[in-house]
């Protein structure tokens, strides 16, 4: 895992990686690649993407430098919740 001051968190694995043509598809609900054996429902990455979108952030997947996949969560600076009006600092 890498954490950067710019508001990015990257999680790397050493698995087979994600083929370039499937990198957007893996964030779709219930999508699974051909021949993928899993006990999951295919919702995890779709949920992560929705959470990131709700906080004005993003997620992407790339090839990790040593092979495998690199998932990067990018948090926008303005994604922090606003302080309630009664507690706002002028």
Phi, psi and omega in degrees: 000139176237136176238127181247152178298334183288006179086032179239139175233126179243136177241124183248146173233174181243023179284200183287349182085183180237120179303144184307321183287351180251359188295332174273327183296327185295345179268001178276143179299135174067006181281138175219143177289159178298137178073013180275120177263123181204149175269354183282171181266354181082029182248340188306306183289330176295320178294317179301316180298318179295320178296315179297317178299319180298333180256020179057035176245191180209164175226144176216159177236138179224176173281131178287149182305324182261018185096166184086202183240152175234115177260124182242123175262123180250115180262127178285145179301321183276012182279350180291140180299142178289147176292145176303149185305321182291343180250003182295142178267126181295000000 
